Amino acid sequence: MASKGIGKCTEVLVKRIAGLRPAQAAGLGSALAALMVTLRMVRPFLPGLPRNFFRYYVGRLIKRYLRRALGFLDPCLTVNIGEYSAAGDRMRHSQVYDQAKAYLSARCSGQARSLWADLASHGSHAFVLSMSSREEVADEFRGATVWWQHFNPGGGAWEFYQLVFHERHRDLVVQSYLPHVCREGKAVMDRNRRRRLFTNYTGDRQIASWTYVMFEHPSTFETLAMDPAKKRSIMDDLDAFRDGKEYYTRIGKAWKRGYLLYGPPGTGKSTMIAAMANYLDYDIYDIELTSVATNIELRHLLIQTSGKSIIVVEDIDCSADLTGKRKKPPTMAPANSPPTQTLANSPPTDQKKVTTLTLSGLLNAVDGLWSACEGERIIIFTTNYVEELDPALIRHGRMDRHIEMSYCCFEAFKFLAKNYLGVDDHPLFEAVKELLQAAKITTADVAEHLMRKCADDNADSCLANLLKALALKGEAVLGN
Ligand SMILES: Nc1ncnc2c1ncn2[C@@H]1O[C@H](COP(=O)(O)OP(=O)(O)OP(=O)(O)O)[C@@H](O)[C@H]1O
């Protein structure tokens, strides 16, 4: 039994080392197996040797040294794909590693005997299997056989895959096989994608970075109350963007689009962002600008974002002094004044190191060279006071589309009534329509009144409550 296993192992090893055709490799494998059997037979005559000497030590010896011993004959090349790769003076997670892992999990995990299991996506019952450390699997590509092995040296955090192939397949592997692995792996990743909501934070090492949670907001365009024509046009716009890779390349523009969502609090700006992310199946990067100390930090954060993402700066008007009208270059701060965060129009000077995040820094971040990073990105600013914003920040080309989220209109109300109460029509609708025109009420307020809060609540009582609220609001508006 053991000699059979050793024979098989040797056959695989020889195949791998010599790059022989299967029949030749099988022959050589059999010869080596015969050698092992012979050695096993003579073992009783060598009593000094430990019991598992042949099975363990000789097997290991062959595995480890045969290839080295036959180095001059060894036609195999290896490519290592590490979990991290160098990016300047930092290490960053390697996309190729992730893609190779996804590719192997889909393609080759059937051969591996020891696997890791993970959920395909949050809340799903499907599992993704990936190879454990030291597992080896073979793959075929256009008639060539390659071998993959996974390593986790010392059980540490840094793992890598090793790809072994015959040197005559060098061009095939480099030019076709590896791109094929990345392409297929990316497709698998896209299928298994878990959407994430990132927020920026400054860790112990004072380097701005992202942390995330799974994004599970239930808002969709189906549940978003707004004028249907406006909603349709936003969805069309998003469709055109998502499918516009070739178009953007042809016209020489980075594949990104800016949206400015403006309107009073509670009119659905955040809800709209969630609906967009769900519609496009993109991640969200929610930047808290007040935690970003410098332009460099902002750029560093943006460069770390991945494609298929929505980068959001919410309530940009609330970011302290960040969005005021273009200012004259600031004067030098008193020597002992505390660091403040300002977004002035001029870059920071040496004397005024406290001026760290500038308007020009933000503008560069929005449409600077970083935006040429791979993949598509949507940038969204939200504000309650659009008139407060610097025109440079929201000009077309930066914020390509300005979307007003205004007070609840009758169309939006009807939508909410259907959604919350399940009614398409009701005798009180006419009264609601009349009062809505006078009362400036947010969609959030209307939604609140239409929500059933106890078992006795029904369409009649909810609509009656809404009417009362509308009457009060209307009086208040008229009173002003
Ligand atoms: N257009 C809408 N469609 C459906 N629900 C809405 C809509 N607008 C608001 N709501 C409801 O009101 C709540 C608050 O809305 P949301 O947070 O999106 O408003 P906002 O405009 O982002 O407010 P703020 O400016 O204060 O951040 C949401 O949780 C949602 O339930």
PDBQT file of the ligand as one rigid body, heavy atoms in Angstrom, charges set to zero:
ROOT
HETATM    1  N1  LIG A 501     -37.368  59.323  -1.248  1.00  0.00    +0.000 N 
HETATM    2  C1  LIG A 501     -37.535  58.451  -0.237  1.00  0.00    +0.000 A 
HETATM    3  N2  LIG A 501     -38.054  57.244  -0.463  1.00  0.00    +0.000 NA
HETATM    4  C2  LIG A 501     -38.237  56.373   0.539  1.00  0.00    +0.000 A 
HETATM    5  N3  LIG A 501     -37.932  56.649   1.810  1.00  0.00    +0.000 NA
HETATM    6  C3  LIG A 501     -37.410  57.847   2.100  1.00  0.00    +0.000 A 
HETATM    7  C4  LIG A 501     -37.168  58.800   1.080  1.00  0.00    +0.000 A 
HETATM    8  N4  LIG A 501     -36.658  59.899   1.643  1.00  0.00    +0.000 NA
HETATM    9  C5  LIG A 501     -36.542  59.632   2.943  1.00  0.00    +0.000 A 
HETATM   10  N5  LIG A 501     -37.003  58.416   3.226  1.00  0.00    +0.000 N 
HETATM   11  C6  LIG A 501     -37.063  57.815   4.563  1.00  0.00    +0.000 C 
HETATM   12  O1  LIG A 501     -36.555  58.791   5.467  1.00  0.00    +0.000 OA
HETATM   13  C7  LIG A 501     -35.388  58.339   6.150  1.00  0.00    +0.000 C 
HETATM   14  C8  LIG A 501     -34.332  59.430   6.131  1.00  0.00    +0.000 C 
HETATM   15  O2  LIG A 501     -33.920  59.673   4.797  1.00  0.00    +0.000 OA
HETATM   16  P1  LIG A 501     -32.415  59.969   4.366  1.00  0.00    +0.000 P 
HETATM   17  O3  LIG A 501     -31.485  59.688   5.487  1.00  0.00    +0.000 OA
HETATM   18  O4  LIG A 501     -32.155  59.281   3.089  1.00  0.00    +0.000 OA
HETATM   19  O5  LIG A 501     -32.479  61.512   4.135  1.00  0.00    +0.000 OA
HETATM   20  P2  LIG A 501     -31.288  62.505   3.812  1.00  0.00    +0.000 P 
HETATM   21  O6  LIG A 501     -31.782  63.437   2.756  1.00  0.00    +0.000 OA
HETATM   22  O7  LIG A 501     -30.062  61.756   3.526  1.00  0.00    +0.000 OA
HETATM   23  O8  LIG A 501     -31.147  63.283   5.167  1.00  0.00    +0.000 OA
HETATM   24  P3  LIG A 501     -29.846  64.070   5.703  1.00  0.00    +0.000 P 
HETATM   25  O9  LIG A 501     -29.621  65.228   4.791  1.00  0.00    +0.000 OA
HETATM   26  O10 LIG A 501     -30.270  64.487   7.081  1.00  0.00    +0.000 OA
HETATM   27  O11 LIG A 501     -28.716  63.103   5.714  1.00  0.00    +0.000 OA
HETATM   28  C9  LIG A 501     -34.952  57.102   5.420  1.00  0.00    +0.000 C 
HETATM   29  O12 LIG A 501     -34.504  56.112   6.311  1.00  0.00    +0.000 OA
HETATM   30  C10 LIG A 501     -36.169  56.615   4.686  1.00  0.00    +0.000 C 
HETATM   31  O13 LIG A 501     -36.869  55.696   5.476  1.00  0.00    +0.000 OA
ENDROOT
TORSDOF 0
